[in-house]
Amino acid sequence: MKLKASPPRFVACLTGMLMLLASAPGQAQTLASLFERARRGEPAYLAAMYSRDAAQARTGQALGAMLPQVSLSANTNINDRDYATRNSSTPSIQDRYNSNSEQLSVTQPIWRGANIAGLRQAEAAARQAEHQLIGTEQELLAKLAADWFDVLAARDAVLYSAQQVAATRRQWEVAQRGVELGTASRPQTEEARAKYDQALAESVAAETDSRIKRAALEQLVGPLDELAPPQLRDEAPVSSLGVDTLEKWLQAAESGNPALLAAQQAFEAASEELNKQRAGHEPTLDLVASYGKNSQATGGFPGQAGYDIKQSAIGVQLSVPIFSGGTQSAKVRETVAMREKARQDVEAARRAAQFAAKQAWFNWHGAAARARAALQGIRSAQAALQAARRGLDSGLKTDLEVLQAEQQLAAARRDLRKARYDQLASHLKLKAAAGRVAAEDVAAVDRLFVAADAPAPAPAPVIPYIPKRAAGGEA
């Protein structure tokens, strides 16, 4: 089965893109730079890469079993011999001599069914490892993007909670002033204080969540000395699924999901393992050849002259297995069961790919609906804020109502960014389920953000709106 994409090509494209990004002055952290960092140090990805290398090496081993096997052996000995007859009148004879031997052997398999099946199995395992590496890379990018967007959403939540703290504190101060002037009651002050305390608690929770999201990101990219998240441009058009239907994405997932392709290659390897074990019942035929030389300084008996013997042979060797105690039959039954397991793994991978595609598809549409609602919420909040400011100028509204409108607008903007983050993450997950994430997708995401050279500063406190009538000295 031919691979649709290879990690080296993806890496080359991504490396070139990173060089372009690095050449731009004042670049903040980007998804592309974080992904390149994750590829260099994320354990699961590195393990998949080394597994691919090991599988490719096993292919060479299987091929080597089908090629000629050549061996050379040699030895030299110093012999000390004491020769005596049983006739006591004959004196014993002692001599010391040297002997040498060299042997060259060549074996060329002619028919070994197990070796042929082993080579096909190794090739299937290498393709499986290649798909697993691609799948790990796709999953790494999708997970990294999700964690990165979680960090951005947590950053936005921290900024929003700080605004909420400032706004509720201002509301509490206004309520206290109202009690002093007799325009507000004590319960209203207590309610404003409760909202302020709640905002403080939510601010602490947002900060804690931000640190947890950063820790999750560091699980993939390693420790981050400084985190400078970029800002999503307000006018940035997020990814769209276009006219593609769910059925098309499901078909793409079934034909291109790396985990499913790897499971299919694992089934093929299991089938070849079965063929290899069945070949254990078959005869084997080899071409064998040898050449040897034996040298000895003296003969077999004292007084005999030494000799040199050269011997060569060539022929075929047939080996027929007859009975192995049932061991080979048991191995066949084992591999039959393992092949059926691999068949079920293929079905499980197919269902998992379809579920991942469906989940990303529906999550994208849910996020798109939330984004539309947030856009409407922004328009509504902006209208309410303008009305509150005009009412404050005419004395029909209070500064508390202006603060509430500002809070509503800030919440709508936060919700819009979160929905857009979810759209981007879901789109990448959908492409990863189909094995289609490429360097261009990473670059497209980074173009939606405004680079930041430093960590986002703490939000400034909310300054209450000063009505025009107050400029003239009226209370």
Buried (B, 14 or more C-beta within 10 A) or exposed (E): EEBBBEBEEBBEBBEEBBEEBEEEEEBBBBBBBBBBBBBEEBEEBEEBBEBBEEBBEBBEEBBEBBEEBEEEEEEEEEEEEEEEEEEEEEEEEEEEBEBBBBBBBBBBBEEBBBBBBBBBBBBBBBBBBBBBBBBBBBBBBBBBBBBBBBBBBBBBBBBBBBBBBBBBBBBBBBBBEBBEEEEBEEEBBEBBBEBBEEBBEBBEEBBEBBEEBBEBBBEBBEEBEEBBBBBBEEEBEBBEBEEEEBEEBBBBBBEBBBBBBBBBBBBBBBBBBBBBBBBBBBEBBBBBBBBBBBBBBBEEEBEEEEEEEEEEEEEEEEEEEEEEEEEBBEBBEEBBEBBEEBBEBBEEBBEBBBEBBBBBBEBBBBBBEBBEBBBEBBEBBBEBBEBBBEBBBEEEBBBBBBBBBBBBBBBBBBBBBBBBBBBBBBBBBBBBBBBBBBBEBBBBBBEBBEBBEEEBEEBEEBEBBEBEEEEEEEE
